[in-house]
């Protein structure tokens, strides 16, 4: 049992450590990160239930054969493809609930980079829980590949959502009391969720139609976007800390 726990947990913890050390200008409340990692693992069960419900009780399921459309020079099932985009919606929604429940009301959400880091930790926990299921179903080789590719992919997918959650909290703190006080912060949260859900769904969709190279290229592009988004957020944070 301990070797299995190590195989699954160590890569997730390692990736969390890497993202945590992406910034060094201030201390992060480590108990909160641990809570988010565990909550990220737990929210994987909600995503599993939602995905199962869509597969069993709607027209969207992976092996749906009709109707078909022509895309990328091949016939693709519209409902089958839609399932993978809905997986992105469900899984990012599950992560969003953790951010809203644990992070949004927290005094430790002060800057946009905080939101990015917290979303990444939730995603790493989520991907770690997924690896437990994949280890049982597909074995060590698949989990090893996922530890290198899928864990950072999950993190990069959720970076926009974390960024916009933090932006929403900042908006809420800065907006004066009026009848529309909550409108823009809510729209901002939804914006981040939809972006992350689309990126997640697109990645799963590309893999489902055997476009692995394109899916891995997307991971690289998301990594680059995450780097510059994080760098910009850190720059703003450092400027504010000096003022």
PyMOL commands that set and color helices and strands:
alter all, ss='L'
color gray80, all
select helices_A, chain A and resi 2-20+30-57+78-103+112-138+140-148+150-174+183-208+212-242
alter helices_A, ss='H'
color red, helices_A
select strands_A, chain A and resi 68-71+74-77
alter strands_A, ss='S'
color yellow, strands_A
deselect
rebuild
show_as cartoon
